[in-house]
Structure formats: C-alpha cells, structure tokens
Amino acid sequence: MPDLFSPIQLGPLEIANRIAIAPMCQYSADDGAASEWHVQHWMTLGMSGAGMVTVEMTDVERRGRISHGCLGLYSDADEAAAKRALVAAREFSIPGTKFGPQLAHAGRKASCNRPWEGGGPLSPEQDAWQTVSASAIPYDTGWHTPHALTEPEIVAMIRKFGDAARRAARVGYDFIEVHGAHGYLIHQFLSPLSNKREDDWGGSLENRMRFAIEVVREIRKAAPDLMIGIRLSVKDWVEGGLVEDETVEVAKALKSVGVSYICCSSGGNSPHQKIPVGPGYQVHLAEYVKQRVDIPVRAVGMIDEPALANSIISEGRADMTAHARAILADPRWGWRAAAALGHRIEIPPQFQRASHLVKQWATPA
C-alpha cells in the first residue's frame, strides 16, 4: 500500500488515508448559510477519495466574514443549511470520509469584496462593516482600520467560537479545524506585526498565543466529542514577524489543550511578505514543526502531483498532505492518485466503467 493511502489516527478519529482537502472559500453563502452551490460542492468533495474534508472557512459571527458571501455558523439558519448540505454529502461520499468546518474569524481582513468582484475592502455603499483585531492596525494602505478588541470583547469572542462549535456538533461534523493562519483574527493575535497590545493578550509570545489557547479550550468544552485540529501560519515571511521557533512553542501549547494535528501553512498577515512559491514550497515548515513537536502535522501548498504527496509521507516530512486548488481542478484527484501509485480504492459503482480512463490519465506519457 502506498504511504499516502495508509490510515492515520488523529486523536479519537481514524482517517482512512493521508489525503486531506484543505478548506477553500466558495463565497457563495447567504448570510452565512450554505447554498445549493455548497450542496453540490460538498457532495463532490465527498467522492474525491480524500479521507478528510474540511469544507471551508466558517465564520463564528457575521462581522467575521471576509465577504458577504462567506460561510458562517452563527445562526439557526446557518446550522440548518449546513446540516442539510452535510447529509447530502454523506449520502454519496466514499464510506469513511470525515467532514469538518474550519471555524474562523477574519478580523481586520473582513468586510471585503469577493475575489471575482475585485477583492479589497468594501465601500460604505456596499454595506461595509466595522472590522476588529488585536490592535487598531489596518492590513494595508486603504484598508479598514479595525477596532482593537477590549478584554471583555475578547472574552465574548472566545465564547462565539464555543457557540459555533456547539452548532458544529449538532450539525453532525466529525471534527473541527481552527483557523489560526493566513492573517485572520487568531493569527493577528499571534503575530507581532498585528498585535501591539500591552495587556495580557499581547507582548510576549505567551500572551500573544493566549487567544488561540483559550479559543481551543472553549471549543473543547463546547464540543467534547469532536476531534480538534488547527491551521497555523508557521512564519510570516516578513522581518519582525512570526518565526518558526515561536510557532513550535505555540504548537506545543496547543497540543497540551487538546489539539490533535497542526496544518502547517504560512504567510497571509502582511502585503509585504516575500514567499518563494513553487511545488511543495511549505513542506519544509511542516517538517520543521514535526521534528520538534510530537503531534501529527499536515503539509500544504501546491502539492499537485501524487508522487510528490506520497514522497512527503514516505520520507517522514509530514503525516498528511492537504490539497486545495488541485481538487478544484480535478475533483477526482484521489482516484488519480490511487491509480498513479498502484492502489485500489472504492469508487461508486456508477462510475466504475470509467476506471480504465482514470488509470490511463494517471500514467505519465
């Protein structure tokens, strides 16, 4: 069996293989509620061959959305819509596929246009809203200046993560991933670029990681039966920003409060970042964390070829690989990976007559 298709235990949850679908915003929700687009999208992801599906960034309050179209889990309507979409996805997914949301808050990167509408901050005429963050520092020139959360507001925000976790449990998800990366609110607290506070929530690394730790504690209390993972930006790629050794300490602390895996991404908190992008460009960050923290780690970032994904696992550089754009481009990527690596997976009988083509496409010319 190729290493990519070996099972893995994440906390109380056994995942059928090492392929994870990374969360990909679809910007197609209605006040946070999953739409018909999500129904078909989640059904497709469930048939991809990935053992683990993180549906997409799911915001814990309305003002935590990146855009008006972002998914949320902050209302009864959001909860009911998510349950409907998940039931549909599970009906047609490959048996054993695990589903979970990525609970998040966009912080100072909220109140923006959808990418295909230009991105960037909303204008007042577009129903913009007041953003929030660790400190009153805008993401970039021309962006909204966020309100610096007061201590009571921080405590209330932590409770919102717990409220969303309770909803996730009622929806029927298998796990929760916490979004602590890419310049969103938790990352904004972690990074010295965006956190200039002088109270117990800023300054030292211990204080800057306090928000992330308390969020995980609240989620664990609210949804004790769900496995919890977290995505972190291991480094900011900006001088004076978060660095690898700090993230190692954050990962150790998160493990101690119940986190079962770390998805190792990077960047997203500054427009001045300089990232050398290429196939597998963040794998070394997962490897760095894995060598220093006794916790499963997931590598992500342009891991498009099955052979590369399998080698990352077989060489012990990471415990899982996560795939985003590759899955959007090829929703049957897991099938092709199995064919390319000589592994047989169960596919719906309605599609088995095409298995020879899958195998043919997976074989290099």
N, C-alpha and C positions, 0 to 999 in steps of 0.2 A: 504494500500500500504506500503511495506517495505520502510524504510527511504532511503535505498540505491537506490531505484528506483524513488524517488521523484525528480522533476525538480529543477534546480538551475539557478539563474541569475548571470552571470559573466559579469559585465559591460553591454554593449548593447546586449549581446548574451545569449539566453536561451539554456541551456543544458538539454537534455531530462532526464538524470539521473545522479547519483553521481559517476558513474564508468568512470575513465579516463585510457586510455592506455598511459603509460609512454614511452618516446622516447627510442628506442633500436637500436643502430648502427647495420647495416647489413654488412658493409664493402664490398659492392657489387656494388659500383658505378664506372662509367668510367669517370675519370677526373671530379668528382662531379655530373655527370649526372645519374639520376635514370635509372636502367636497367630493363630487363624483370623480374628479381627477385623482384624488387620493385613493379612492376605492380601487380603480383600475391599476394605479401605480403600485400600491401595496400588494395586490394580487400578483402582479408581475414580479415584484421583488421576492415574493414567497416561492416562486417557481424557478428562481435563478440558480439554485444549487448551493447558495451560501448557507452556512449553518446558523448565522447570526445576522439579523436585520435590525439596524437602528433606523427607524422610519424617517425622522428628520428633526432638526432643532424645533423644540416645542416649548413655547414661552409660558412662564408662570404667572404673568399678568399682561393686561392689554398694552401697557406702555413699554413692556419688554420686547415687543415685536420689532424686527428690523423694518418691516413694511406693513402696509395694511393687509397684505395677502399672507402673512406668516401664520403658521400653525400655533395653536395655544392649547392649554389645558387648565383654564382658569374659570370656566363657567359650566353649568349643567349642559348647555347646548354643545360645547366643545367635547365634553365627556361622552355624550350620547353619539355624536358623529364619529368620534374615534372608535367607540365600541362597534358601531356598525361597519366601519371600514376594516377593523381588525377581524371581525367574524367572517367577513367575505374573504379576506386574505388567507385566513387559516383554512377555510373550506377547500381551497385549491392549492395550498402550498405543499411542498415536499414534506412528508412526515418528519417531525423532529425539529423543524425550523423554529428558531426562537426570535421573538419580536420584542422591541422595547423603544421607548421615546428617548430623546436627548433633552432633558429638562434644562432650560436656559433662560437667560435674560440678556438682551442686547446692550443694556446700559447706554453709554454715550454713542454707540453705533446704531441706535434705534431711530425711528422716525425718518426713514429713507424711502426712496422710490424703489420699485422692483428693478432688478438688473436690466431687463429689456426695455425699461422706461427711462433708462439713463443712470440709475443708481443715484447716489448723492442725497443730501438732506432734502426733506420735504419743505415746501414753502407754506406759509400760513394759509394760502388759498387751497392747498392740497390737504388740509386738515392735519398739519404737523402737531406734535405734542412735545411737552417738556421732557427732555431726557434726564437720566440720573446716572451717577457714577460714584466712585470712591472720592474723587476730587473734582472741582469745577474746572476741568481742563478739556477743551474740545479735542476731538480726534485729529482734526486738521483745520487749516485755514478755511473759513466759510462754513464749517460745520456748527451744529447747535452747541452752545455751551451748556454742559449738563449741570444739574443741581447736585451738589455734594450731599449725599445722604447723611442725615443726622443719626446718632446712635439709636434712638427709638425707631427710626425708619429702617435702619439696618436689621434690627431685630424683627420688625414686621416683614421685611423682605425674606428673611430666612424662613419665616412661617409660611410664606407663599410657596416656597419650594416644597415644604411639607404638605401643604394643601394639594398641590399638583401631584405629588407622589401618591397621596390617598386616592385621588382620581385615577391615576395610572393603575393602581392595584384593582380598583373597581372595573376599569376597562377590561382587564384581563391580560395585561402585558406580562412578559416573563422576567424582564429586568428593566432597570433604569440606568441610562448613562447621563452623567452630569457634564455640562459643557463648561469646562474651565480653560478654554483656549480661544485663539483667533480674535483677541481683543474685545471679547464680550465681558459682561459685568464681573464674573468671578476672576477672569484674567486681569481685568482693570484693577482689582484689589491686589492681586498677586504681584503685578509689575511695578517697579519703582518709577517707570515712565509715566504712569497714570495715577499712582497712589502717592500723594504728598501729604497724607494725613499725619497729625501729630498726637493722635489719641491711641487707644488700644487696638485700632484697626489699621494702623499704618506705621511706617518707620522700619522697624526690624523685620526680618523675614518671618519670625514667629508671629508678629502682629499682622503682617500682610497676608499670611495664609489662614488667619483666624476665620475669615468669612467663608472660605472654601470648607474648612473643617466643620464649622457649625452648620453649613448647608447639608453636608453629608450626614452629620448626626441627626438633623431634623428629618431627613428623608428616611434614614434607617428606622427612626422611631415611628414615622407615619406609615411606612410600608415594610414591615419587618420580614415579610416572606419573599421580597423581590431582591435578586442579586443587584448590586450597585457597582458600576464602573465609572471612570471619569476620563475625559479627553483633556490633555494639557498641552499648551504650547511650551515645549521644553526650553526654548530660548526665543528671545525677541529679535535677534539679528540686528540689534541697534546698540551702539555703545551706551553703557549706563542702564541697559535693560536687564530683564531676567536672563539668567545664565543656567547652564546645565547642572552645576553643583547645587544651586538653590532648588531646582526642580526635583533633584534627588531627595532632598530633605522634605520637600512638600509631599512627594510620593510615599516616603516612609511614614509620615504623619497621617496621610490619608488611609494607608493600609491599616494603621492602628485603630481607625474608627469604622472599619468595615468595607472599604473599597476592595473589589476583587480583581480588577485589572486597570491598567493605565494605557490609554490610546495616545501614542506619542507623536504629536504634530508640532508645529512651530509657527511663530510669527503672528501677524494679524493685528498687532496693537499699535503700529506706527506706520505712517505712509513713507517713512524714511528707511524702512527695512531693506536689506540687501541680501536676498536669498539666492544661492546658486541652484536653480531649478533644473531637474533632469530626472530620468527614471530612477526611482528609489532614493530620491535625494534626502529623505528624512530618516532612512533606515538606521543610520549611524546614531541618531538620537535615541531611538528605541533600544539599540544595543547598549548605549551608554547607561541608560536607566536600568536595563536588565542586569547588567554586570554589578550594579551597586545596590539594588533593591530586590528582595525576594518576593516578587509579585509578577504574575503574567503581564507581558507587555504586547501591544499591538503596533505594528509598523504601518504607516500610511503615506501616500504621496507618490502618484504616478507609477504605481506597481501594476502595470498593464499586462505584462506577459506572464503566463502560468509558470514558466520555467524560473523566472525571477522570484515569484512568490514562493515557489517550492524551495528554492535555494535559501531564501531568508529563514525559513523554518528549519530546514535540514542542517544549516550551518549554525543554528542556535543563536541567531542575531535577534530574533523576536519569536513570540509564541503564536501570534496570529498575524495575518495581513488584512488590511482594510482597503476597500475599493469603492470608488465613487464614480468618477467620470467614465471609467471602463464599463461599469454596469449600465450607465445611461446609454452608452454607445452600443453595448451588447448585453441585453437583459438576460441572456443565457450564458454569461461568461463562465459560470461554474460548470456548466455542461462541457464547454470547450476546454476548460482547464482539465477536467477529468479525462477527456479524450486525448489531449496533448500529453498527459502524464501516464496514460495507460491504465486509468482507473474507471471502474464501472459504478455509476450512481443510478438511483431510481429516478426515472422521469415519468411524467404522466403517460399512460398507455396511448392516449390520443395522439401523442407526438412521437411515438417510438419509430414510426415509419421513416422519420427524418434523421434517425441516429447515424446513418451512414454518411450523411452530409455534414453533420456535426464533426464526426471523426475526420472526414476529408478536409474540412476547413481548419481543423486543429493541427494538421500535419504540414510542416513547412514544405514549400515547393522545392 
